[in-house]
Amino acid sequence: MDVQALGLLVDIIEAGNLSRAAAALGMSRANVSQRINRFERQLGVQLLRRTTRELVPTEIGLKLYEHGLAMRHEVMAADEVVNDLGKGLQGTVRLGVPIGYGQLRMSAWLTEFMRTHPDIALHAIFNNDLEDLVKGSIDFAVRVMAEPPAQLVARRLGTVRYVACAAPAFLERHGRPQDLEALRALPLIASSQTSERLRTTWVQGTSRRVARIRPRLISANFHFLLDAISQGLGVGLMPDYMVETAVARGGLQLLALEPDALDFLSTQKFLLHVPDRYQTPAVRALIDFIIAREEAGVPDARAPA
């Protein structure tokens, strides 16, 4: 197979059309078109569907793109290994971190890592999707989710537990509910995913069944939700890491619900990477660092002081 042509396919798909690919490569559009057409003839398959506005990879074109991207990543990693020989940890690490957990917990870790390894550059992308990882534009990602995708290698980092909390003024007006049945009578504040679990999950016990709790305020932005809870708009059902600082400062108070009452909301933290992709020493060092910080543990926000 023509490895250079495979690299050209990667460039074209990432650029989105022939003109942008040609401009990025310093080539003419006609030359790029001729080379990719010749590659298709050599393989005997169509790699790209051409429209008036864009190029869309065929199924085989997409598979070859993924292989080409992985090969490019391996070459870049090999270059870093050669350049770093005898120099200690160097290079660039590209990682994805979840928005809420990344900002509140991991930001301090990444800063500490950079102080420890001044010759490593970090490119941190704060989002909650996996597209960058699958495309190969980042080295690994930390994600909060119920189950990791089957096509990725996943290292479980721990459980994200949920707590019920409210502003002191709100609790003075409404009292302190001690079970889920009592929570149903109050305005609740929760994320979109939590709201979905509340709508579809029935919490069963020995003598009662609670169903379809509907929050008053729903958002994917945890910082917005945290502000609303602090303003006394309702009881928040939040990940423990989101509220631990506010609880410690007295701005929010935890509700002493029944043991394990909110366990059905719990989710998991995973460190994810693409299988069989070479990891530079710098990448492995950051992965080990994050795992060590997770294993060191953090204060549990479930129990009121």
Beta strands, then each sheet from edge to edge (+ up, - down):
strand 1: 48-50
strand 2: 55-57
strand 3: 91-97
strand 4: 120-126
strand 5: 140-145
strand 6: 153-160
strand 7: 162-166
strand 8: 188-191
strand 9: 202-204
strand 10: 209-211
strand 11: 217-219
strand 12: 235-239
strand 13: 253-254
strand 14: 267-273
sheet 1: 1+ 2-
sheet 2: 4+ 3+ 5+ 14- 6+
sheet 3: 11+ 8+ 12+ 7- 13+
sheet 4: 9+ 10-
end
